[in-house]
Amino acid sequence: LSLAHAVADTKVTLLSTDSNPESGELFKVNAAEIFDNQELVQATFSALAADAALQRGVSALGGPAEVLILDPPRRGLACQSWRSGLPAGQEEVDQIRQSSVRVIVYMSCGPRSFMQDANRLTGPGTTPAFELSWMRCYDMFPFTEHVETLGIFLRQEAGGECFAPKKELSWKSWKETSLCSGRPVRPERGRWQCQFLVGIEADQDFGVVGRLLGRRGANMKRIAGDTNAKMRLRGRGSGFKEADLGGKESSDPLMLCVSAPDEEAYRQATCQIRHLILKVYEAFEFAGGDPPP
């Protein structure tokens, strides 16, 4: 929904789809908060995968679909590992290429599946191919293989006319697209942020939490003093109680969350944190553990 809001600056009809039908109620709540102007954006939900929606759900749009915004799981467009004798994802890509869609905004959390889907969308075939006109990667989980990738594909025959108006493409700010529309926004939002997945379970034997924080939080205080960044341990064993979980600790893996006011502070803070975590890994290995890769 936030991606759709970011690119919708004129009157549009939005059909949101998800193979999980339980997402429908959440969609209604989120749509009501994000799209404060219901006359500008007419949003409906259908419990279908994207390729099936292009086949059966376009009637809700009142016309042919022009822009497709995708945010699939890590496996990409593939609904199953093998179907109809085609490699995973091929059938879904074929449905998209056979549709009326001229622009694809593809947000991916799996770089391997993104490359596979991109090759199929842009490769030769019986239907007009797409062209990858813009792409950017976001390293939101340092020390892991997880990379968020945003790509924009234009149908080659369209020439970019439907997506590139007279003015240059611009993205709306976080405040304009967040779920906090109409409510005070936390100061941390809009800052440079990332999460370091620690990769070591918190226990009483090694004491990874204490080693990261330092004596009475000395490590965090030193980095904060040097860079003006904010840090917080969250997840299993962190001891941090999540307000959204009713004051309970999150079951997510232990992670160190970083928020900096600008790029320079972010780079300095993450550099110091990397050195700190590597030292913890060395101590963990010396204690007989297997450090994360």
N, C-alpha and C positions, 0 to 999 in steps of 0.2 A: 504493500500500500504506500509506503514512504517513497519507493522508487517511482511508482505511478504518479504520486503527487509532485515529485520533483520535475517531471517532464510534462505535466499537464498545466499549461498556462492559457489554454483556450477551452471552450466548452467541449467536453468529451463524454463518451459513454464507456464505462469501465466494466468489464466482466472479469471478476477474480475467480480463479479456480484452484482447487486443491483436492487430491484424491481422498483425503480424510474428510468425511462429511461433518465431523464434529467441529471443524474449523469455521463452519458457517456462522455460529453464534459469536465467536471471537471477531470474525470479519465485520459483523454489524456494529459491534461496540467500537472497534478501531476506526472503521469508516466514518462513524458519527463524530469522532474526535478529530480525525485528520482533515476531512473534507467539511469545513465549516460552511462552505458555500454549496449547498445541495443543488442549486440551479446550474452551477458550472460543471460539476461532476456528478453524473448519474451512475452509481455503483451498485452492482448486483453480484451474487455469489452462486457458483455452481460446483457441485462435488464431482469434478472431472479432472483428469490429467490434461495437460496443455494440448497434446495432440488430439485427444478425444474432443476437447472443447472446440477446437478449430473445425472439427467435423460436424458436431451436433449442437454446440452451444452458441454459435454465432447469431442465432435468431434473437438472442437477448440484446444484441448490439444494435439491432435495427438496420444492419447493413454489413458489408464485408469488413473483417478485421484488418486494420492497417498497422498497428504497433503491437508487438508481443513483448511483454516484460517477463523474463524467466528468472527464477531463484530456486533451482532444483537442489535436491540433497547431494551428498558427496559423489554419488554414482552418476550424476549428470542427468541427461534426458532419458536414460534407460529405465523403463518401468520394471523389466525383468532381465535376467541374465541372457536369456535366449527365447525368441518367440517367432513363430511363423517362418522358421528357417533362416532368420536374419540375425546378424551379430547384434549384441545389446545396443540399443539406441538408434539403430538404423531406421526402424519403422517409424519412430517418433520424428526423426529428422525428415523423413520422406513426407510425412503429413504436414510438417511446417513448410517445406519447400513447395508443396502442392497447393498451399493456402494462398489467400490474398494478401498475407502479411508482407509489408515492404520494409519494416524496420524491426530489429530485434535488439532489446536491451537485456544482456545476459549477465547476471550476477552469479558467480560460481565460488563454491568453497572447496572444489576439487580440481586442482590444476590439470591433472592427467585427463579427467573426463572432459574438462573444458577444451583441451587441445583436440581430443577425439571428436567432440561435437562440432568444433570449429572447422575441422578438416572436412567433415561431411556437409556442413552448411555451405562451405565455399568451394567444394570440389565440383568437378564436372558431373552432369547428369541430364536427365530428360526435361527437367524444369529449370528455370532461371536460378542461378546460384546467388548467394549473398557475398558481400565483400566485408571483411573485418576492417572497418574504417577507423576505429579508435579502441585502445585497450590500456588499462592501468592495473597494476598489481599492488596489493596492500599487505604488508607483513604485520599482521595483528597478533601473531603468536610466535614471538622469537624463540629460537632453539627448537622449533618443530618444523615439519614439512608442510604445515598447513598455510596456504596462501589464498587470500581472497582476491578474485579476479573479476574486473568489470569490463565487458566488451560490448561494443556497439556495432551491429551488422546492418548494412544497407543492401537492399536488393539491387543487383547490378543494373537492371533495366530501369530502376527508378531514378538513378542518377543523383540520389540524395535530396530530390526536390521536396518530398513530403516531410523530411526531417530537418533539413537545413534551411530555415527561413532567411529573410534578409539579414537579420542580426545574427551574430555568432551564438552558438549554443552555450547556454549558461545554466548552472545548477543552482537551485534555491538553497538558502542557508539551512542549518540544522534546525533553528527555531521554527522555520516555516514548514518543515517536513516532519517534525518529531511528534510523538504521541502526547507531548506535554503542551500542545497548542491550547492557548487560553489559560494556562496555569504557569506559575513562576518556574523558570528553568534553572536547574542547578548550575552554579558557577563552573563546575568541572566540564560541563558540556561544551563542545567546541574547542577544547584543549587538545593537545597532542597526547594520545593515550595508547597503551598497549598492555598486554598481559604476558608475563613470563610463567610458563608452566614449569613447576619445580621438578616434577618427575620422580620425587622421593616421597614416600608416604610418611606422614608424621607419626612418630612413636617415641616412647620414653627412652629407648636405648641410645639412638643416635641424636635425637633432639634437633631435627632439621629446622624447626621453627625458631628455636632459640639461636641457632647458628646464623640464620638469615637476619634476624632482628638485631642481634648483638646484645651485649649486656645492657639491660634497661633500655633497649631500643637504640643503642649507640650507632649501629650501622645505618639505620634509617634516618636518624637525626643528622648524621654526617652528610649523607647524600642530599637530604632535603636542604641543609644549610648551604651546600655548595651549588645547588642547581635550582632551588625554589620549586622542586617537584614534590608531588604528594605520592605516597606509596601506602598500599594496604595489602596484607595477606588475606586471602579469602579461600574458601573451599574446605575440604576435609582436613581436620586437625588444626586449622588456623585459629580457632577460638572466636572468629568473627561471627556475630549473630546478624543474619539478614532480616531486615524489617519486612521485606516482601514474603518471607517464609515464616512469619509469625514469631520472630525472635530465635529461629533455629539456625544452626550452622548449615551452609550449603553442602550438598553431596557431590559437587563438582571437584575435580582434581585440585590439589593444592596449587595455588598460583599467586604470584606477586603482581598486583595491578599498579600501573604507573600512570600518572597524569601530570603533564608539564604545561606551563603557560605559553611556550613558544618552541620553535624548532630547535634552537640552540640549547635550551634547557633540556629538551627531550633527548637530544643526542648525548649530552653530557651525563644525564641521569642513567640512560640505558647502558652507556659504556661502563659506568661504575658498577651497575647492577650485574652486568655480564661478568666482570672480574670477581665480584662477590660470589656469584653462583658457581663459577668455576672453582673457586677456592673451597666451597662447600662440597662440590663433587670430588675434589682431590681428597678431602678429609673422609668422605663417605667411602671412597675406594680404599683408603688406608685402613678404615675400620672393617674391611672385608665385604663391603657391598659392591654391587655392580652399578656404576653411575649411568645415567641416561645417555643415549647416543648423541 
